[in-house]
Amino acid sequence: MMKNTQKEAELTARLARQHGVTDGAVMAVLEALRRGGGTMAQFSHVDFGGMSQWSSGMTMVGDMFNDSLKAKLNAIAAELSSHLLDHPAMAHAGSWWPEEFGSPSAAGSQNNMRYAAFPERSRLVIDDHGKMEIYDTGDHRISGVSQSQSTDPP
């Protein structure tokens, strides 16, 4: 594991130098990607203008009209995502869900809520503000989660 940790440190340092951000900014992206199963990230870091999000094909930074900053985040996140997907044990290192469930088919988070879906085990794990609940999904095969924002009509 020390070898992988060293490789990760070298990768984050290289990406920080290459894109002109701090090592801490790259680490913030890496940790957010870990929480997002290696495919999505939501985090806040000053180098990206505050609250930022990334998913392949969608990049948002706190400084929303700064296209060069979006390009930096996209390049950093894409390389880190590829690294995590090539090293699955590292993608879920320190995972918050029960270890015996393995790797989820989908995982994500927003604010203080996160989820991980395990269709092969018929389980959905939700952590809401630090309170973890495990649901038996029965015959339902959950492959992902989406959100919508709406208001109830008056």
C-alpha positions in Angstrom: 0.0 0.0 0.0 2.9 2.4 0.6 3.9 2.0 -3.0 0.4 3.1 -4.2 0.4 6.0 -1.6 3.7 7.2 -3.0 2.5 6.9 -6.6 -0.6 9.0 -5.6 1.6 11.6 -3.9 3.7 11.9 -7.1 0.6 12.1 -9.3 -1.0 14.8 -7.2 2.2 16.8 -7.1 2.7 16.5 -10.9 -0.9 17.5 -11.6 -0.6 20.5 -9.3 2.6 21.7 -11.0 1.3 21.0 -14.5 -2.0 23.0 -13.9 -0.7 25.7 -11.6 -2.8 24.8 -8.5 -1.7 23.8 -5.1 -1.2 20.2 -4.0 -4.2 20.7 -1.6 -6.5 21.6 -4.5 -5.6 18.3 -6.4 -6.0 16.4 -3.1 -9.5 17.9 -2.7 -10.4 16.7 -6.1 -9.0 13.2 -5.4 -10.8 12.8 -2.1 -14.1 14.0 -3.7 -13.6 11.5 -6.6 -13.1 8.8 -4.0 -16.4 9.7 -2.3 -18.0 9.7 -5.8 -16.8 6.3 -6.7 -14.2 7.6 -9.1 -16.7 9.1 -11.5 -18.0 12.3 -9.9 -16.8 14.9 -7.5 -18.3 17.7 -5.4 -16.0 19.8 -3.2 -15.0 23.2 -2.2 -11.5 24.6 -2.7 -10.3 28.2 -3.1 -8.1 27.3 -6.1 -11.2 26.4 -8.0 -13.2 29.5 -6.8 -15.1 27.7 -4.0 -17.8 25.1 -4.6 -17.0 22.9 -7.6 -18.4 19.8 -9.3 -17.1 17.4 -11.9 -18.5 14.5 -13.8 -17.2 13.5 -17.2 -18.8 16.0 -19.6 -19.9 18.4 -16.8 -17.6 20.8 -15.0 -18.6 23.6 -12.7 -16.3 25.9 -10.7 -17.2 28.6 -8.1 -15.8 31.2 -10.5 -18.5 30.2 -13.0 -17.4 32.3 -16.0 -13.7 31.3 -15.8 -13.4 28.8 -18.6 -9.7 28.3 -18.1 -10.3 27.3 -14.5 -13.0 24.8 -15.7 -10.5 23.4 -18.2 -7.9 22.9 -15.4 -10.5 21.1 -13.2 -11.6 19.0 -16.1 -8.0 17.9 -16.9 -7.1 17.2 -13.3 -10.3 15.3 -12.5 -10.2 13.3 -15.7 -6.7 12.1 -15.0 -7.5 11.3 -11.3 -10.7 9.5 -12.3 -8.8 7.4 -14.8 -6.2 6.6 -12.1 -8.8 5.6 -9.6 -10.7 3.5 -12.1 -7.4 1.7 -13.1 -6.8 1.1 -9.4 -10.2 0.1 -7.9 -8.8 -0.7 -4.5 -7.6 2.9 -4.2 -10.8 4.3 -5.5 -12.7 3.0 -2.5 -9.8 3.2 0.0 -11.4 4.3 3.3 -14.9 3.8 2.0 -17.7 4.7 4.3 -20.0 1.8 3.5 -19.6 -1.7 4.9 -16.5 -3.4 3.5 -18.3 -6.7 2.9 -20.5 -5.0 0.2 -17.4 -4.4 -2.0 -17.6 -1.8 -4.8 -20.9 -0.1 -5.6 -22.4 0.1 -9.0 -23.0 3.8 -8.2 -22.1 6.1 -5.4 -22.3 9.9 -4.9 -22.9 12.6 -2.5 -24.2 16.1 -2.1 -24.0 18.3 0.9 -24.2 16.0 4.0 -25.9 13.1 2.2 -24.2 10.3 0.3 -25.3 7.0 -1.2 -23.9 3.7 -2.5 -25.9 1.2 -4.5 -25.0 -2.6 -4.5 -27.5 -4.3 -6.9 -25.7 -7.7 -6.7 -26.3 -7.7 -2.9 -29.7 -6.0 -3.2 -28.6 -3.2 -0.9 -28.7 0.6 -0.9 -26.7 2.4 1.7 -27.5 6.0 2.6 -25.5 8.2 5.0 -27.5 11.3 6.0 -25.4 13.7 8.2 -23.4 10.8 9.6 -26.4 8.4 10.2 -26.0 5.3 8.0 -29.0 3.3 6.9 -28.9 0.1 4.9 -31.9 -0.8 2.8 -32.8 -4.1 1.3 -33.9 -3.3 -2.3 -35.5 -6.7 -2.9 -36.0 -7.4 -6.6 -35.3 -3.7 -7.5 -31.9 -3.3 -9.3 -30.8 0.2 -8.5 -28.1 1.4 -10.9 -27.9 5.0 -10.0 -29.6 8.0 -8.3 -30.7 11.3 -9.7 -32.1 14.4 -8.2 -34.6 17.0 -9.3 -35.4 20.4 -8.0 -39.0 21.5 -8.0 -41.5 23.3 -5.9 -45.0 22.1 -5.1 -47.7 24.1 -6.8 -49.6 26.5 -4.5 
